[in-house]
Amino acid sequence: MSEADKGQDQTQSGGIQSLDSALRLLLALAGRPGPTALSDLARDCAMPVSKAHRYLASFAHAGLVRQAGKSGKYDLGPAAVRLGLAAMARNDAINIAADGLPDLCAETGLTALLSVWGNSGPTVVRWERAANFMVTTLGLGSTLPVVGSATGHVFLAFLPRPLTAARVKIDRKSAPQVNPGTTVEQVRAAGYATVSGDLLLGLSALAAPVLDWQGEAQAVVTLIGTDAAITAPGSAAIAALTRYCADRSLPADPG
């Protein structure tokens, strides 16, 4: 690249114009609810398709982007997931919520996970396994549905509706037969949500929010086990979970 070309590629802020354009494309992909066609991404960024393709090819080489199945649509790759998890791991609120998970597991005998709201909905960022062996496909980085999971129900109850509406629409389209079985008002009143076998056959789950000063969920802590009795009102597991989350929530704004 000539010195003249280098000068043309500089932005007024001292950055690199082509890199800014490429990152804008990556952010557009991150903002999409799922795999997206090249033409749609190019249109989102007002960019020629050929140029968008070159950027995406470079991101694919770095593992930030992958092509999904036979459709050839683009989605975020494993390196993008690692970046997102690393960024979330540096969040003080998440660290505070996660620090006591081993003790919560020991107290309840249940597997615990910590989820935050990501671009694709509730995303598992911490995972603490109980001593009792339990077979599950869930793990670090898993995305949970907002409809049909205890974690999702809590996010629906303790996040603004405009933030969750798009994810609800997607979940209902992919699994229209799922009945949430509980209302937002019920979850807010109780301070927790429970499900038994709705998401994973043979497993029961209960979830509660870690709240910020506005009363919105910074994160959700979920306990999972094989005994449906853990979801019964007044159970020891519910008491331990709600106490754990309350201790890590911020005081509500008195105004």
N, C-alpha and C positions, 0 to 999 in steps of 0.2 A: 504493500500500500504506500503510495506517495505521500509526501508531507502535506500536499494540498488535500488529498483524500482524507488523511487523518484529521485535518482541521475541519473538514465538512462533517465528519462523523462525531465531532464534539458537540455536546449540548451546551446551552448557556450556563448551566450549573456546574460544568466541568465533567459531566458524565459522558458516557458513550451512547450516542443516539441509537445505533443499531441494537445495543444491548438493552436499552430502555424499551425498544419496540418488542424485542424477544420476550422480555419479562412481562410486558403487558399481555402478550399472548398466553403466557403460562398462567397469569392471574385470571385471565378470562376463562381458561379451562378449569381452574380451581373453583370458579364461581358457578360453573355448570353443575346440575344435579347428578350427572352421569356421563358415560362415554358420548363424545360429540364429534360430528362430522367435520372434516377439514374446512369445507366451505362455510359452515356456520361459525367456526372460530375466526376465519378470515374476515367474515362480515362483521362480527362483533368488534374487531379491532380496525375496521376500515383498511384492510391490508390485502394486497394481491395474494391469490391462492398459492402461487408459486413461491412467494416470499415466506408465507406462513409455513409451507411445507418444509422449506430449508431449516427454519428455526426449530420446528418440531422434530426433524431428523436429528439435529444436534442435541436437543433435550433427550431424545430417545437413547442416544449413545451414552449419555450421562446417567440414564436410569430415572430421569425426572418424569418422563412420559413413556407410555406404552400404547400399542395399538390393540384394541379389544376384539379378539375373535375374528370371525369371518367378515364382520361388517367393516373392518378397517377403521372404525372410529377411534378417536384418541381419548385417553384417560390418563390420570396421574399415575406415575410409576412408583416403584418401591423406594427410590431415593427421595421422592417428594414426601412419602409417608414418613421416612426417617427424619427429614427436616422438620416436618410438622410436629412430630412427637418430641423432638429435641427442643423445639421452641416452647411447647407446652410444658415440658419438664422444667423449664427455667422460670415458670410462673409461680410466684410466691404462694398464691392462693391454692394452687394445686399441690404444692409441696406440703403446705400446712394440712390440707385434707388427707394427704397420702401417708404422712409420717406415722400415724397410729394404726394403719391397716393391719400389720402383723399382730398387734395386741387385740384388735377387734376380732380377727380370725381365731386367735387363741381363746378368747372369751366365749365366742359363739359356736366354735367348731365348724364354721361355714367359710366357703370361699368368698373373698371380697374383691370387688373391682371398682375402680374410680373412672368415671366418664366425664367428658366435657362436650360442649356443643361445637361441632366442627362443620365444615362445608357440606358434609353428607349426613349430618345429624349426630346423634349421640355416639361418641368415639371413645373406646377404652384406652386410657393412657397409663393405668396402673393395674396390676393383677397380683393378688396375693392368694395363693392356694392353701386350702385347709389340709390338715394331715390326712383326712379321709379321701381316698381316691374317688375321682368323679370324672366321667367321660363327657367331654363337651367340645364343640367346635369353636367356642369362643376363646379369645386370647387377646394379647396386646395388639392394638390397632384395629380390632374388630369394630364394625359399625352396627349399631343396634337399631331396630325399627322404632319409630315413635308410637306406632299403633301396635299394641299386642305385647309390649315389654314393660316391665315395672319401671325401668330406667326411662324409657320414652314417655310414659305417663307422667312422671315427675317433671321432666323437662317441659311437657305441655302445660303443666299446672303452674310452673314457676318461671316461665320465660314469656316475653311478649308474643302475642299471637302472630303478628306479622313476621317474626323471625322463624316461626315453626310451620307456618301455613303451607309453604311449598313442599316441605318434607312430608307433611301429612297427606297431601294430595298424591305424591308419588307412592307412599306406602299403601294407601287405599286402592290405588290402581293395580299395584303388584299383588296385593293380597286382600281383595275386596271382601272375602269371607270372614276376615278377622273382626271380632267384636271387642272393642276395648274393655267392655264390662264394667267400667267405672267412669265417672265424669271428672272434669277438671275441678269442679267445685268440691267434690268429695275428697279428692286428693289434697287440695289446698287445706280443707278443713282438718283432715287427719294428719297432714304433714308427712305422709308416706304413701306408697303404692305397692300392691302385691299382685303377683300372678302365679298360677300353678299349672305347668304343662302347656301354657299358651305358646311360648316361643320354642322351648326345647322339651320334648316328651320326657316325663319322669323327673323333671327339675322344677323346683319352686324358687321364686325370687321375691325379695322385698327391697325397696329403694327409697332413699330420702335425700333431700337437697342440702348442700352447703350454700348458704345464702349470703349475698352481699348486703350492703346497708340499704339498698332499695327493695330488698325482699326478692331479688331475682337469683336464680340458681347459677352460681359460679361453677359448680360441679355437682355430680350426683354419685353417692356411694350406694352400691348394690351388694346384697348378700345372696348367695346361691347355695341351695342344698337339695337333698333328695327327699326330705320329709316335709310333706305339705303342712304339717302342724306349725311350722315356723311362720306361716302367713296368717295364722289365726289371731284375731284381735286380742291384744293383751299378752302376746307371747313374749318370752324373754328376749328372743332375737329382735323383735320390733323395738322393745324398750332399749336394748343396747345400741341399735342402729340410730334411732332418733336422738338419743343422748349424745352419741358420738358426733353426729352432724350439727346438733345445736351448739355443742362446745366449740366447734370450728367455724360457726357462722358469725358474721359481723352484726353488731347491734343495729336494729332498725333506726332509720332516720326519724327523729321525733317530730320533724316538720311534716 
